[in-house]
């Protein structure tokens, strides 16, 4: 079974990497870019029987800094 965890900075938290990507894209002529938020995607190969609650606990304890980051879990 696979799970995908997407971790993003919460709204209102400064995203310097996103700002750098936005600046680079605008400099390349991609004028339609209004904002960029950069995050990370973590894929987990899990043993059968691992629940979404287990993955949520992983996120809360290690995979995301819940003070400044939000996360979503896809068990598909």
N, C-alpha and C positions, 0 to 999 in steps of 0.2 A: 504494500500500500504506500502511496506517496502523499505527501502534504506539501503545500507551498505556503510559505509565510511571507507576507509583504510588510515591510517596516518602513514607515515614513515619519519625518519630523512632524510634530503637531503644528497646526496653523498658529501663526504668531511667533514661532521659533525661527530665528534667523537661519537661513540656508545658504551659506557662502558658496557651496559647490553648485547649487542650483543657479545662483546669480552668475557664477563664472560661465556655466554652460549657456545661459541665456545671452550673456554678453558675446560669447563666441559665435552663437548662431546668428545674432543680429549683425555681427561683423562680417559674416559670410553671406549676408543678403537675405536671410530668412526673416523678413519684416513682420510676418504674422505671429511671431512668438510673443505672447504677452507675459507669461510667467513660466518658470521651471522650478519644480520641486524634485530633488533627487533623493532616492531611498535605496533600499536593498531588498533583494528577493532571496530567500533561503529555501532550498528544496530538501526535504527529508524523506529518506527511504525508511519506512517504518515496518515493524513486525505486525502481522495480523493481530487484531485485538487492541491495537493502540487507538485510543479514543481522541476525539477532538478536545476533550477536557485535558488529556495528557499533553497535547501539543500547546494548548493555552497555558498550562503550567510551565512548559519549557519557555514560552515567550515571556511570561511574567518573571521568571527566575533568571533567564540568561539572554535570550535572543533579542529582546527589546529593552531599551531604557525607558520605562513607562512614564518617567517624569517629563521627558521631552519628545518621546516617540509614541506613535500609535501603530497598531498592527492589525492585520487581518489574516485569517487562516482559511485555506481552501483544501479540503480533504479529497478533492477530485483527482 
